Amino acid sequence: MYEASIRKPLVTGNKTITDISDDICRPIENKPTKLWYLGFTISFIFLGIMGVSLAWTTWEGIGTWGVNKTIMWGWDITNFVFWVGIGHAGTLISAILLLFRQKWRMAINRSAEAMTIFAVMCAAIFPLFHMGRVWLGYWPLPLPNAFGSLWVNFNSPLLWDVFAISTYFSVSLLFWYLGLIPDIATVRDRATTKARKFWYGFFAMGWDGSARTWHRYEVVSLILAGVSTPLVLSVHTIVSFDFATSVIPGWHTTIFPPYFVAGAIFSGFGMVLTLLVIARSVLKLTDYITVEHLEAMTKVVMLTGSMVGLAYLTEFFIAQYSGVEYEQYAFLNRATGPYWWAYWTMMTCNLLAPQVFWFKWARTTPWFIFIMSIVVNIGMWFERFVIIVTSLHRDYLPSSWAMYSPTITEVGIFLGTMGLFFTCFFLFSKYLPVVNMSEMKSIVKSRE
Amino acid sequence: MKHALPYLEKPDNVTPGIPLYYATSCGVYNEGFPIVAKVREGRPIKLDGNDKSTLSNGGLDAIGQASILSLYDVNRLPNPLIKGVETNNWNEVDKEVINKLKAVSVEGKKIAVVTPSATGPVLQSAVNNFVNAYAGAEHISYDPISYSGILDANEASFGKRVIPNYQFSKADVIVSFGADFLGTWISPVRFQSDYSAKRVPTADNRKMSLHIQVESLLSVTGTNADHRFTMQDSQEGIYLMSLYNALAKNTGATQLRSTGDKELPGNGIKQIAEALLNAKGRSLVISKSNNKDHQVLVNHINMMLGNYGNAIDINKPYLSSTYSETKFEALVAGLQNGTFGGVVFVNTNPLYSYHNATALEKGLDNASVVISTSMVQDETSSKAAVHAPDNHFLESWDIKEPLKGHFVFSQPVMTRVFNTRQVIESLNIWAGSQVSSEEGSYKLVKEYFANNIGGDWKQAIHDGIAEVSTILSNVEGEIENAMLSLNSTVDVAAIESGAKKTGDLELILYQKVGPRDGTWSVNPWCHEMPDPVTKVCYDNYVTISKPDAEKLGIANGDMVSISSKNASIDKIPALVQPGQVRGTLGLAVGYGRNVNQKMDNDLRDLGHNAYPFVEMPGSSNSMVITSGIKIEKVGGNYEFALTQTHDTIEGRGHLREATLEEYKANPKVRNEHSHHLISLWNEHDLSTGHHWGMAIDMNACTGCGSCVVSCSIENNVPVVGRDEVRRRREMHWIRIDRYYSFGGSNGKSMTRQNDVDAASADLYEDVEVVYQPVMCQHCDHAPCETVCPVLATTHSSEGLNQMTYNRCIGTKYCGNNCPYKVRRFNWFRYNMNDKYDYHFNNELGRMVLNPDVTVRSRGVMEKCSFCVQNIQSAKLKAKKENRNLSDGDAQTACAKACPSNAIIFGDMNDPNSRISAIKKDERSYHMLEEVNTAPSVVYMTKIRNKK
């Protein structure tokens, strides 16, 4: 069906439709591999570390972190923005690339969307637990309440965050689940055990594969894609407002919304690459997630990396051009102050490193791409650290200038969210089809 | 609060929720400083200066503020001790004491009553009774800090062994050789208010006094000086002689000597002499030296300048220090050789602060009986067979006479917390006098008042002070100022031989503003308050100049050992101090206390005792040690608990300063430019009702830190300890930013850290300092208010930026978005938490809490409220009296505490208020005006009296 002489096939290995079902369902229908067990156990231990660190924070107070009177946000909000950013690739792939009819997305959109959901879950932990009184974490919701006329502050970017993130999470979850229904039905239909038949049957919601069902499915997918598209832009725009609407030099910047969105997509693709390079070999999906896919994604990484790089240079220039001494100092301090290493890590990882993707070899060598994806993730984490910590640590009054370093508790929470993320991802790869079978079937050449 | 019970019978005048105020005196100054205690439901919760008194003018310093906590100190001895065993029966105590003392008397040995030199008349008469009752009894005074150099010099010069009354407000030129009169010297609160009166120029009167400081360490006073020259303290005599000669050349007096005069770096002597000659009769020269010869020379200089009768009043002297080391030295010797058999230590603790504590300890071990009356079990009381604890000063009746004819009364403001007895009663009982057990010291004080002072007793107690012109005190008669003449001669040879260099390094022992001489320093507020100059909390350290540090390879925070002939400290951190002269080390006394501590906190084993370094070169002790000083790096580094780690303003405009010349030409100097500000938002309508505002006069502020402690007490600000300060989490609602600039005397001052780092170490001596108190600015466009997701911080109709603790969920966004960084977060639970074992962690300590202010829970943000509770109570009071609020009715704790009136609070909508007038002053500006936060606090440009 999908053939063009100038393009390489999206699925290699002369797969048939049956092969697709067999290959993709194999992990679900068989016992997990030793590698899976190993990975899951490690992830679960880290999840446990998160539990302990969060419990300690809640029991003792935010004082268990390294934050102080000057730098009241540290690793917490750095990690929040980092995780939210990672989520963006999923939405971009499933929504925008769907609207643009980019067929190569079909092999990767499922796992990218799953990644989005898990990343947003990890992200949500930080704004919740960075609250001094986490047990009152529902107060920023505009709930009718018995506290009198208490209401939330619609001026506050944190409130916008609440709306943005919760909308984002709901839509992403819905979109992901919708796409899963036909595949869950496939697993149901192939099921050999009662339990599998029951549970997959329950979640398949009575999918019957009729033309009418397929039609409804296509329509809803398109609508959700339409709804998700602005979210790709809006969520990180609103996250950037946390900083852009403030008065702190280094935060108070109009360039933040596009810069954050580009950064989010950059980091999201970085993380998708990290996951898929592993997944395609561990789950033996190299025929579905081909080097072609990886190459397409590295191009996006290079493009968005250059965009954030441009943003870094622009804000640096504008700070000097503005004539505002505080802005000027904030940016010079980033590059030459006590946190210079963070700034230059960011610059190296985000602006310089992705330029290697100009070379075909770099774009088509999976192990190299894997290393580069880690570099991108590190770079983007440091970007958030640079923005948050180096802006706060030296703002207007030199008397209050301070330094910040994280405590073991903060490190524990961050590593713990990694544990949560990978635990979820391992469970996903065991229990759900990691590639969209129904869509893949539409792009294989052989129809028998 | 665990239990709330209604009164069964309501005491007279006590209405729950309404405070009562009693005038009394503060015991941390031996002088008896006039204060007013605020009492709620029978318990004192706040001390402020008594504004009826010219001694305080309403101000009170940090340690005075903090002293209220000593009333609720769990370390206080609850019952008397006999041989270490508690008893609740004072008769037993008295029997034991009288028997023991009689036995000593019978043995033919002498008995010493050791009191602070400032006894006040009532304690003095009790001591006299005691001395008369026992054969061989003797009254000996003991002060940790000695001013005997001044006393002896005045005895030599005028035949009167007194400290004269220094009146800084009468001096146009003040020259201080090392005397830290704004921080620790003699009577700093009084000096501060007196000094600052002449330090504030206005557009109508563009004048201010000229203050020149010559010193070795950078003192609080030195930081406030217009010109500061550095000298090594050993050379002080030479410089004084040089100054004398320079003045004598002009006045025609004979030169002291023909050769050997020395000039200070930067032509200091010449400049000082010029300034003094221009202000003859309107100047004041003082010196901290405890060397009689130096002080005689200072007297001669002042006499030559005609300062007696003007800035120096010898006829109404200061009576709170008459200490002479000779008698106490004799006591120590007598104890050792057995001539003294008994000692009664009346609120004195020489085993801590006496320079030769080992000798004293040996002596006390020899003595048949040692009695102590201190409130806590301290170093000296550990040797006492009988420990008969005195009342706290807030539980006592007393009369003090700090200045001749100026009486200050103490009255109890609450019933006794513990089973203690006032020492006045104890001494009288031990002397065999009949003391009514019911009326006790009340009767003694009242009788003394009737017999010796006279007048309306009730009014006197109500006012807390009485000024009597007739001479009643034990000081010799007045001398007509015109008749004043010097009987002394300057001993040039002695001064010259004293200034001989005997080593490379000198060690200067000094007092810090917080712990002072250490007597009252077991108090968390004295240590949580940063040192005004170094901004270090909790520790003492060796200060060292940068060139010396570089020479010795010592970096800031390196551990060093320091030793002299008499004493040594194995391990103490070194602090590289700008402004310190090379060749000199500084070390603060007041640390290394060893009291029986019931709380497990940072006050335990705090710092090192520096008193053993004190030397006795003659009849006066010396805190300037010029020979045998060794300092060595011993490895290891120490992290100071600093509240400020960046010392320069980086050329920014939030702190404005100008010279007097510039100000004379243009009172708007540095404030000419104003930003064109626009706002997207609708303004709050603050046109009706009150609009509270504050003004900070950086010319009046001396940086003393009194406001910081006052605010902490008023607003239940928790003490968080050294480690939390290191983590930059001190909770103070008001802080005093201290900025250095370097090289100012060359006219080109450096304010950027990079420039300073690049410059040579020599520059470090040439430092200028500005203090800028910062609290919540109560912005009318508050950046914190817009970002709170739950509206926990909002704007009041009176322009206050309010915190609603109950609503706060602790996102800390407000704190990040505050350009002034004044918001404080409760990182932990600081109350009833064993990890913060300060007064918030015990029932007794919590009695000091202000019931009008919430104790914040963990996880909420807090900050300065402009003492909204005081505003509210002032409004209620005015409403009940059916009148409008008048200026000054509502006061913040910081404004009330400030001894130099640097903080003015009031209603900006009241056209007649002081704050309204100040807002229009040419010197006023808003900090970070360009951010358009529209603050309610105005700062006033710092003016330095220099060219």
Interface residues (C-beta under 8 A of the other chain):
Chain A: E60 G61 I62 G63 G66 V67 N68 K69 T70 M72 W73 P127 H130 M131 G132 R133 L136 G137 W139 P140 L150 W151 V152 N153 N155 S156 P157 L158 L159 V162 D242 T245 S246 V247 I248 E325 Y326 Y329 L392 R394 D395 Y396 L397 P398 S399 S400 W401 A402 M403
Chain B: Q644 T645 H646 D647 T648 I649 E650 G651 R652 H654 E724 R727 R728 R729 E730 R735 D737 R738 Y739 Q772 V774 P783 T786 V787 C788 P789 V790 L791 R807 C808 I809 G810 T811 K812 Y813 G815 N816 N817 P819 Y820 K821 R823 R824 F825 N826 W827 F828 R829 S857 R858 G859 V860 M861 L928 V931 T933
